[in-house]
């Protein structure tokens, strides 16, 4: 019996497990990483005070708590905290003693609101994840104290409204994800202080109009607006940005004009799954544009301007299937794209689905009557249903 007890103690010591009444925690060999599952906060001893001081990362899941009380986690040197426990509320002093924290992950909980001042002592925080919670709005002071924050994730919430100054406190923000919320209208004032923002994800919302939303986001390079309800783009939407990647796929866009984008730096443009019938981008006045990837699949395009392929000298991938192309215009695109990867899926390459429509004009010229585009739509639809 004595030998058995010694053996049990030996196992716990050598594997760095810390037992408790409710679950099991594991302390890494270097005593810097702490992983807990099935605990209450008061049971997380981490093997004593000396060990708590060495811990830099804590991953706590399935804890038997719905509330984070006042200073429950006494790890003074903690830098990364992942807390996923179906938490509903957090005390204003819940993270008061964690002033060295650099990354806080509160994703996958049931939080609907946060008290003012919660992050006041987290001035070193660089990354905050609030995704997959129950937030319906973002109040004005929610991010106060996070002056050094670089990454903010608030996706997969039912957010539909926010104070226009909700993001003013995070001026150094470089990456923001607000995808899969319930956003319909986003006022330009919301992003006006985010002049260092480089990546923004607003996909899977219901945004209908952009207005001057990106007027002050001078450093913005990657913008995802896919799966929204946009119908048109105005001249001012993207002219002030340094966009390299722009995703507008799966909206309701009808026309793309020359002035819709700033082509000086744009490298990837995704426009698939819209209702675009006119793509008037020609690169006027430019010898070359840096565009490398262009996706126009599944629209209503019959032709595109000749000059676009000529000035897009760096174009590597062009996707154009699922459009009612005039066959002469389609052949012209193919001929002009000798050095481009013209990607066509198997059902189109094998002839199961049509690549183009034989136009009413004679000869081999791409000469489309822009007032008679219905001919192509009807013919293409008939081919699809044949």
Secondary structure, 3 states (H helix, E strand, C coil): CHHHHHHHHHHHHHHCEEECCCCEEEECCCCCEEEEECCCHHHCCCCCHHHHHHCCEEEEECCCCCEECCCCCCCCCCCEEEEECCCCEECCCCCCCCCCCCEEECCCCCCCCCCCCCCCCCCCCCEEECCCCCCCEECCCCCCCCCCCCEEECCCCCCCEECCCCCCCCCCCCEEECCCCCCCCCCHHHHCCCCCCCEEECCCCCCCCCCCCCCCCCCCCEEECCCCCCCCCCCCCCCCCCCCEEECCCCCCCEECHHHCCCCCCCEEECCCCCCCEECCCCCCCCCCCCCEEECCCCCCCCCCHHHHHHCCCCCEEECCCCCEEHHHHHHHHHHCCCCEECCCHHHHCCCCCCEECCCCCCCCCCCCHHHCHHHHHHHHHHHHC
